[in-house]
Amino acid sequence: MLWSGLILGLVGGLHCVGMCGAIALAIPSGNSKAQRLGFAFLYNLGRMITYMPVSYTHLRAHETSLH
Protein backbone atom coordinates (compact mmCIF):
# COMPACT_ATOMS: atom_id res chain seq x y z
CA MET A 1 0.00 0.00 0.00
CA LEU A 2 2.83 2.37 0.83
CA TRP A 3 4.56 1.64 -2.47
CA SER A 4 1.37 2.38 -4.38
CA GLY A 5 1.14 5.78 -2.72
CA LEU A 6 4.78 6.53 -3.47
CA ILE A 7 4.44 5.56 -7.13
CA LEU A 8 1.22 7.55 -7.54
CA GLY A 9 2.89 10.56 -5.91
CA LEU A 10 5.86 10.39 -8.26
CA VAL A 11 3.66 9.98 -11.33
CA GLY A 12 1.44 12.84 -10.11
CA GLY A 13 4.53 15.01 -9.68
CA LEU A 14 5.57 14.34 -13.26
CA HIS A 15 2.06 15.27 -14.36
CA CYS A 16 2.30 18.59 -12.52
CA VAL A 17 5.67 19.40 -14.06
CA GLY A 18 4.35 18.59 -17.52
CA MET A 19 1.04 20.42 -17.20
CA CYS A 20 1.85 23.38 -14.96
CA GLY A 21 5.59 23.78 -15.42
CA ALA A 22 5.35 25.29 -18.89
CA ILE A 23 2.53 27.60 -17.78
CA ALA A 24 4.53 28.76 -14.78
CA LEU A 25 7.58 29.42 -16.95
CA ALA A 26 5.45 31.36 -19.43
CA ILE A 27 4.43 33.88 -16.78
CA PRO A 28 6.22 37.10 -17.56
CA SER A 29 8.77 37.90 -14.94
CA GLY A 30 8.80 41.39 -13.60
CA ASN A 31 11.79 43.55 -12.98
CA SER A 32 11.31 43.74 -9.24
CA LYS A 33 10.82 41.10 -6.60
CA ALA A 34 7.38 42.55 -5.83
CA GLN A 35 6.28 42.07 -9.45
CA ARG A 36 7.51 38.48 -9.52
CA LEU A 37 5.71 37.74 -6.26
CA GLY A 38 2.56 39.38 -7.64
CA PHE A 39 2.67 37.21 -10.77
CA ALA A 40 3.27 34.07 -8.69
CA PHE A 41 0.39 35.00 -6.38
CA LEU A 42 -2.02 35.55 -9.26
CA TYR A 43 -0.94 32.31 -10.93
CA ASN A 44 -1.52 30.26 -7.79
CA LEU A 45 -4.78 32.06 -7.03
CA GLY A 46 -6.02 31.10 -10.49
CA ARG A 47 -5.06 27.49 -9.87
CA MET A 48 -6.97 27.44 -6.58
CA ILE A 49 -10.04 29.06 -8.13
CA THR A 50 -9.96 26.43 -10.88
CA TYR A 51 -9.18 23.33 -8.82
CA MET A 52 -11.58 23.97 -5.93
CA PRO A 53 -14.87 23.70 -7.89
CA VAL A 54 -13.53 20.82 -9.99
CA SER A 55 -12.49 18.91 -6.85
CA TYR A 56 -15.79 19.65 -5.13
CA THR A 57 -17.78 18.44 -8.14
CA HIS A 58 -15.66 15.30 -8.37
CA LEU A 59 -16.12 14.62 -4.64
CA ARG A 60 -19.89 15.12 -4.83
CA ALA A 61 -20.17 12.83 -7.85
CA HIS A 62 -18.36 10.01 -6.04
CA GLU A 63 -20.30 10.65 -2.84
CA THR A 64 -23.66 10.22 -4.58
CA SER A 65 -22.50 7.15 -6.54
CA LEU A 66 -21.67 5.34 -3.30
CA HIS A 67 -25.27 5.56 -2.01
Buried (B, 14 or more C-beta within 10 A) or exposed (E): EEEEEEEEEEEEEEEEEEEEEEEBEEEEEEEEEEEBEEBBEEBEEEEEEEEEEEEEEEEEEEEEEEE
